[in-house]
């Protein structure tokens, strides 16, 4: 089972890679919130592609990117696939909500017809340059049309060519356990802390047959809490507490994370020698 915590930038991507995870997920909801917006479809395709490119350039492990609805109809979907593939990511997931979409754990979501989404999946598969580029079809039907309808949509999207299926926001452990057994395809699950889906251990998810698990909000929410704590201490002018190594990494650790030693070695080889001549 591929485990892919979610990143919003190159720094969080490096942390995930250094922690030894199998892949990285670029979260649309996290990118939205990093820009100061709720996840209601305000982030554009070029903005998401740019973030995905940043992440892919920062690491050597595969990147799975959130491509929302493909940002429009089947023609938009084809352009979206080409842009994300060109950005160096390994996979994208696309969903069957109307454009603009809403976070899968918000209320008042709307779906496009399943037949329309199937055609969008076909278009996505046709648009990719390499068959190694993975198309993940997500359905948000569970909270709108019900569990059985979500399964039916997922099966239709598999017939349309999707490599992996993703049923967003199952609402019980029983539903989570049965999805991989009821769908003849690799399945991704979204462990969204605080949302509609109960959190399940990776051991159980693996035993039940899931092939990919993503955690879209954990890192961002942890960093928000840490920043709030640091700001509280700075506002109280408690500088010694704000500099606590249990609260933040050292300057040296941060520089090691972004590869400053390697950059300095390249500078010694390629720049300083030239300057001495």
N, C-alpha and C positions, 0 to 999 in steps of 0.2 A: 504494500500500500504506500503510495506516494504521499508524503506529508509536506504541506506547503503553507507555512504562515504567510501572512499578507504584509507587503511593504507598500510604502507610498513614495519612496525616494531611494537614491543610491545608498545613503547611509543605513537606512533600515534594511535594505537588501544585503549589504555586507554583513550586518549583524546576523541575519538569518543564515547566510552562507557559512560564516565562521562557526555558528552553533551546530553545524553538521546536518542540516535538513536536506531533503532530497530535491526540493524545488522551491520556487518563490511564486506567490500569487500577488498580482498587482490589483488591489481592491479599488473598485470604482467608488464605493461608499467612503473609503478612507481618503482617496484623493479629493473627493467633493468636500469632505470636512477639513482637510488640510488647506483648502482654499477658502474656508469660512462659510461653506454652503451646506445645507442638508442634502441628502441623497434623493433629489427629485428631478434628475436629468438636466441640470444646469451646466454640467461640464461637457465640453464639446469633444468630438472625435479627435481633432489635432492635439488638444490638451492631453487626452488620455494616451494617445500614441507617444507623445513626447515623454510622459512619465514612464511608460513601458520601455522606451528606448533607454532612458536613464538607468533604469533597473537592470536591463539586459546588458548594458555596457559595464555595469559595476561588478558583475559576478560571472562565474563560469558554469553555474548550474541552470537547468531549464526554468523558464519564466512562463507562467500562465497569466494571461491578462483578461481583465473584465472589459468586454466590448459592448456592454449594455444591450440595446436592441439592434445593434448594427447601425444605429443612428439614422433610421429611416426605412425605406422599402428595400426590395431585393437588389436594386441597383446600388443604393447606399451600402448595403451589406457587402457587395462585391468590392467596392472601394475600401471599405473598412478592413476586410481580410487582407487585401494587398498592402495597406499601410502598416498594419500590425506585423505581418510577416516580414515586411521590409525593415521593421524596427528591431528584428532579431529575437522576437519571442517565439516560444515553442508551441503555444496553444492560446486560443481565446475561448471564452464562453459568451454566448449570445442568448437572449431571452425573448419570450413571446408576449411581452407587454406592449402596449401602445407607446408611441414616442410623443412626448418625453415620458420616461419611465419613472417609477418610484422604488425606493428601497423595498426589497422583498419582505421585510418585516414591518412595513408601514401598512396602514389601512388604505382603502379607496384605490387599489390598483385596478387596472383595466387590461384586458387581453385582446390581442388580435385573433382572428379565426385561426384554428389549428391548420387548416389547409394553406392559408397564407404564410404561416410560419414554416411549414414544410417546404414551400417553394423558396423561402429565404435561405433555408439550410442547404437546399440543392444549389442555389446560387453561390453560397459561401464555399461549398466544396468545389464548385467549378472554378472559382476565382483563385484558389490557392495555387502557388507555383510548385510546391512540393507536397507530396502525399504524407510526408513526415510532419507537416504542420497540422496540428490537431484541432478539430472543430468540436466544441462541447456545446450541446444544445440544452438550454435551461428552460424549464417551464415554471411559471408562477401560479399555476392553476389550482394548487392545493387549497389556498384560502378563498378562492372565488367559485370554482366549479366543483370542488371536492377531491378527495384522494383518488377515487377510481378514474375520474376525468383526467387528473394529472398523469396517472399511469398511461392512459390511452394516448394522451398527447405525446408523452415521451416515446412510446413505441412508434408512433407515426414519424417523429423526428429521426428516429433510428433508421426507419425505412427510407427516409429522404437522404441519408448519408452521414448523419452525425456519428463521430467516432466514440464519443462519451456522452452520457446523459446525466442531467443534474435536475432533480426535483427540489425546488426551493421551498424552505419552511415547512417540512413535515412537523406535525404537532404532538406526536407521542412517540415513546420509545418503540412501541409495537410497529408503528408506521416505518420508523427508521430501520428497524430490523428486517422488515419484509420487502422493502424497495428492491434491494439487489436480487432477491429471490423471484420477484415478479417481473423483472426486466432482463431480457437476454442481451445485455451489453455492459461494458464497463460503466461504473457509476461514480460520480463525484458527490460528496456531501459537504455542506457549509455549516461549520460549528460556530454559530453566531451568538456569542455570549449576551444574554439579556433579551434575545429575540423570542420568536414563537417556537423555536426548536429546542427541545431538551438537550443539554450537553451530555455527550456519551464518550466514554474512554476510547482511546485509539485501539486498545486491545479488542474491545467489543466490535468497533467498526470494521477492523480487519477480519475478525472471525465471521462477521455477517456478510462479508464479500465486497466491501467498498474498495475501490482502487485508488481514489484520491480523496484527501481531506484537506480543506482550507480553513484557516482561522482568520476572518477578515478584520476583526476589530481589536484583538488582544494587544498587539504592540502599540497601536495608536492610543488606546485608552490607558495603557500603563504609562506611556510617556506623558499624557495629559496630567495624570495624577502626580507624577514626579515633578513636572514643571510647576504645577500649582503649589506643591510643597516648597520648592526652591524659592518661588516668588513670595510666599508667606514669610520665609526666613529673611529674605532680602528686604522686604518692606519693614520688618521689625529691626532691621540693621544688625541682625545676628549673623555676622559674616562667618564666624568660625563654624557655626552650625550649618550654614549654607555651603560650606566647603567640605562637608563631611564625606569621606570616601564611600560611605554606605548610601549616600544620596546621589552621587554623580561620579563618573569616571575621572581619572586624572587627565591632565593635558597630554601626558605621554601616551596614555592608553588611547585617547582619541586620535592622536597622530598615527599611532600604529594601525588603527582600524582603517584609516584612509590611505595607508601605504606611503607615508612620507619618507621612510628610509629607502624604499625602492626608488622614489623620485630623486632623492639626493644622490643615490648611486648613479642614476642616469645623468644627472647634472654633472657629476664629476667626470663621467666618461665623455659626454658630448658637448658640454658648455665651457667648463673651466679650462680645459686643455686648449680650446680655441682662443679663449681670452688671454692666455699666457703667450700666444705666438705673436 
